Amino acid sequence: MIEIRRVDPTSDALRPVITAHFAHSQTAGPAESNHTMDALALAGPDVRVWAIYHDGQPVGCGALKALPDGTAEIKSVHILTQMRGRGLARQMMKHLADQARSEGVSALVLETGAAHLPEYDAALKLYEGLGYAYCGPIIGYEEDPNSAFMRLAL
């Protein structure tokens, strides 16, 4: 059974998921282009985190960070390697969009690795398939050849 619920990113139960996400980001591209938030940053006041559970165990995560322009940034969408290929990232992305829509958020934005970084191929394909369009740098970021910025109007 799959379930998505709001969580504390610093909890012991979520530690393996957050650790795996952080480790992936550290090896997927250059350090100077890594914008991954650690568990303490994800526990910040403008960020909310959800975990996706399979048979009662957390196997992935995703977060929304409120931005001052009425948009929200997608952060830390990650599915553990052994659970990939089951559509769980898509479920998390749809959950985040539904949550943002219900709160009156005008658009979702995100930063991910650029197309020349192969570790981000699946993420880019997912976001494109969900209707995200490429855009310029979003709030809090500068132009970076290793980053892709995307936006989905809600």
N, C-alpha and C positions, 0 to 999 in steps of 0.2 A: 504494500500500500504506500502511495506517495502522499505526503502532506507538506505544506509550506506554513511555517509559523515564525513570528517575530522572535528574535533571540538577542541575548547579550553576547557580543562578539568576543568578550574576554572570558566567557565561561569555559570550564574544562571540557565540556562536551563538544564545543565547537573548535577547540584548539587544533585538532588534526586537519580540519578543513582550511582554517585560516593559515596555518603553517604551510600546507601544500600550495595554497594560492600564492603566498608570499615567495616561496621557493621557486615556483614556476616563473613568476615575474622577474626574479633576480637573474634567471638564466635565459630568458626569452629575448632580451634586447640589451642595449647598452645601459649601464647604471645611471648615466646622466639623464636618461629618458624614462626612467622607472618612476611612475607616480602612484604606485601601490600603497594603500594605507594599511598600517599594521593594526592589530586588534585594539590598541588604545586609541588610535585615531578614529577607527570605526565606531568607537564608543562615545565619540564627541557629540555635542548637543544638537548639531544640525544633520546628523546621520542616523538612519534607521536601518537595521540589518535583519534579514530573514534567512532562515536555513530551510533547505529542502531535505526531507527525511524519507528514507526508504526503510520500511519495516522497523520504524522507531529509531533508526540511526541517522545522524546528520551526514549527508553525502555531498552537499553543495551549499553555496551561499550566494547572496546578492544584496545590494544596499542601494538606498537612495540618499543623496546629499542635497539638501535644500539650497538653492542659489538665490541671491538677492533680486534677480530679475523675474522671479515667478516660475522659473524652470527648475528641474531637478536633474542632478547628475547621477547616472548609473555608475556604481562602483562595485568592485570586487565580485563580479559574477564568476563563479568557479564551481566546477563539478569534479569530484575526485576521479582520477584516471580510470579506475576499475568500473565506474558507473557511467562513463561517457557512451555516446551512441544510442541513448534511450530517449532523447528528447527532453532531458531534464533542464538543460540550460534554456531551451525555448520556453518551458513551463515557468521557469523563474523570471525570464524577461517579460512574459505576458502578465505574471503576477505583479511585477513592479510597475508595469504600465497601467494595469487596472487600479492599483493602489494610488498612483499619481493622478490618474484621471478622476478618481472619486474625491480627491482632495482639491481639485481645481487647478492642478499644475498645467501650465500652458504647453510645455514641451519637455521631452526627455533629451538629454545630451550625454555624450560620453567621449572619453579618450581611450584609445586602444593602440596597439602596435600597428605600424604602417605595413603596407602590402609586401614590402621586401623582407619582412621578418616572418619566416615560415611558421613560427610557433603561434602566430595570430591568424592563420588562414581560416580555421574553423570559426573563430569569433567574427571575423569580417563577413564571412558567408552567412552566419546566423543573423547578424545585424542588418545586412542588406536584405535578406529574406523577410525580415520583419518590417521592412519599409523605412529603415533609417537611411538618411541621405548624408553624404559627405558635406562638411561645412568647414569654416575657418576655426581657429582656436576658440575654445569656450572659456568662460570666466575662470580665472585662476591659472591659465596656461598661456604659453607663448608658442609661436610657430616652431615646429620641431620636425626634422625630416624622418624621425623614427616614430612619429605619432600620426594617427588618423583620428580626426574629430568627426563626430556624426550627430545628427539631430533627427528627432521624430516629433512632429507636431501632434498634440493630443486634441 
